[in-house]
């Protein structure tokens, strides 16, 4: 489902960039460059947001796994949030 919302968001923001460029009587080449750069940065932004959401979810799951005393030897490794790729 996030792909659907991401696609709709990409279409709307790219459309607004194009309409703004045309309304401002910019050169066609410049409008195309702005639209392409908008698509690239919008996609990167959504991907990074998804990555951060997954990292937060993993961190929350790891915190929930350590409901026992922090001094416990069984908690020494898996209670520290891991941020590796």
N, C-alpha and C positions, 0 to 999 in steps of 0.2 A: 503494500500500500504506500510506503514512503516514495516509491518510484513514481507513482501516479501524481502525488502532490508535488514532487520535484519537477516533473514534466510540465505540469500546469504552471508552476511558479516560473520556470524557465521561459515558457511561451509568453506569459504575461509581461515579464520584465524585458524580454527582448523586443516584444511588440512596442512597449512604451519607449524604449531607446530609439527604435526606428521612427516612430511617430514624432517624437521630440526632434530628431534630426531633420526629418522632412518638414515639420512645422517651422523649424528655425532656418529653413532654406540652406542647409549645409550641403556640401558636395556629396554625391552619391558614394564615392569611395570612402569618404570619412564616415558616413553613416554605416556602411558595411563593416568597416574596421571596428567601430564602436559596438555594433551588434555582436560580432564574433568575440571580441574581448569580453563582452558581458556574458556570453554563453560559457566561455572558459572559466571566468572567475566565479560565476554562479554555480557551475558544476563543482569547482574546487571547494567552494564554501559549503555546499551541501554535503560533499564527501567528508570534509573535515569535521563538520557538525555531527555526522553519523559516527565517525571514529571516536570523537570525544564522548558521545552518548554511550557507546559500547564500553569505553574505558571506565566511565562512571558506574555503569551497571556491574562490571567485573569487580570494581573496588567495593561496591556495596555488597556484592555476594561474598567477597572475601571477609569483609567486616562482620557479616552475619555468621560466618563459619567459626568465628572466634568468640563465642559467647561465654566461654569458660575463662578462668583466671589467666591474665597475661603472663604470669610468672610460670605457667605450666610449660614443661619441655615440649609437649606436643604442639604448642602454639608458636614456637620459635620461627618456623619457616613460612608456613602458609598464611599467617596473619598480617604479614607485611605486604602492602599492595604492590603488585608487580605491574610495571608500565612498559614492559618489553613488547616489541612488535611480534 
